[in-house]
Amino acid sequence: MNFTSFIGQAQTAIDGKGRSSFPREFRRQLTAAEGSEFVVTRGPDRTLRLFTLPEYEKFMADLDSRSDRRQADLVRRGLCPAFVELDGQNRILLPKILLEYAGLKGEVLYVQASGKTLELWNPERFNAEYGLQTNESVAAFDAAFYGEGLTEGPSAAK
């Protein structure tokens, strides 16, 4: 497989040392060139962002090209980036400061973001924000999904 973006979600445990198994579903989507080294940073909404090294370089180049230097500097200083790599058991060690920022204890939900970037969420917070657990949330999802003409929806059959 040679995807340009990650596909899927996966939930894994975080052990007492802050290590999390990097999900097999995502390992299978990495190319040899992307390797087993990543950068993890603070992300929006009290999440973490896990970038492959090429994606991190793209992100930093985009940040450097912003016309609002003050805003770019604010983001750069707030990222708290850390280099992480898969160990022999396909785990990554998430720094304590980042675990605390994202409220991650016991479990982490890996969610696709843009390109070869993942968001790491507290599973309860993700489900509260995006879970399709009520009729209203399902209706809102359907309206957003079908409303942009991305696919044929119920109104197309009329």
N, C-alpha and C positions, 0 to 999 in steps of 0.2 A: 504494500500500500504506500502511496506517495501523496498524502493529503497535504494541502497548504494550510489547513486549519484543523484543530482538534475537533472531534465529534464525540458527544456523549457527556455523561455524568457518572461519577463513582464515589462511593462513600467508603472511607477506611478509618481505622483506629489510629489514635495518637498515643504512643506509650509514655511512660513517666519521664523519659529523657527528651521528649519532644520529637521523636521520630515517627514518620508516617510512611506506610508502604505507598510507593508511587504506583497508581493503578495500572494493572496489566493492559487494560483497554487503551490507555494512552501511551504506554511503552511501545505497543504494537504500531502506533501511528507515527513514531519517531523515525527519521531517516538516520543512516549512519553518520552523516555530516552534522546532524543535530546533537548526536551523542547522548551523554548521560550527565551533562552539567547544565545548571540552571541558575537564574537569578530570581530570588523571591523578594518582594517589596510590599510595603503597605499599598492597599488598593482603596477604591472608593467604597463607601457604605460599610466601613469596618470589615473589609475583606482583605485577603492577601492576593497578590498577583504573582504567578509563577511563569516566568518567561524562559523559552529556550534562549541560548546566547544570541543567535541571529535576530530573534524577535526583540530582545532587549536592546541590541544595537540600533534597530529600526526605531524603537520607542524613544531612545535617547536622541537620535538624529532629529526626529519629529519635535521633540521637546526643545532642542537647540534652535530649530528653525522658527519657532513661534515669535511673532512680532512683539508680544508683551513679555519682555525679559523679566519683569518683576514677577509675573505669574509663573513663568517657567522656573525661576529660581525658587519660588515657594514650593512648587511641586518637587523639584530636585532635592531640596532640603528635607521634605517630608517623607520621601520614599523609604528611607532606612534600608537600602538594598543589602542583601547578603548573598554571597555565592554559595550554592549548595550542589552536591552531586550525589548520585545514587551510590549507596554502599553495596557490598557483596550480596545483600539480601533485598536489593531494590528498594531501599528506604531512603528518604531524605530527612535531614535534621533541620527542623524549623526553629529558628532562634526564639528564645523566650520572649524577648521584647515584641516580636511580631505575633506570637501566639496570644499574648495578653491583649495586644491591640485589636485582634480579630475575635477575641472571646472564644478561642478554640481550646476545648478540654475534652479529651476522650475520643472525639470523633471529628472528622473533617469531610466536607463534601467538595469534591473537585468538579467544577463546572466549566464547560467550554467558554472561552471569551473570544477575542478576535485573533486570527492567525494561530500561531503555535503558542498561545498564552492561555493559562487557566486561572480562574478565580477560585480561591479556597474560602469556603463559607462555613460558618457555624450552621449545621444542618437545621436546627430549630428556627434560626433567624431566616434562613433561605425559604423554608416551607411557609413561615408566616408571611413572608414577602411575596413569594411566587407560587406557592403550592396551590393546586387546583382542588381545594378541599370543600368548597361550597358551590351551590348553584350559581351564585353571583360571580364568583371567580371564574367558573367555567364559561359563563356567558361573556364576561369581559375578554377572556382569552379568545373565544370564537370570534367576537367582534373585531379584535385586533388582528387576528390571523386572516380572516376573510375580508376585512375591510380594505386592505391594501392591494387587492387583486393578485396576491401571491399564488393563490390556488383557487380552484373552483369550489365555491361553498354552496350552502343550501339554496341561496338565491339564484344561483346559476341554473338550477334544475327547473325553475319556474318558466 
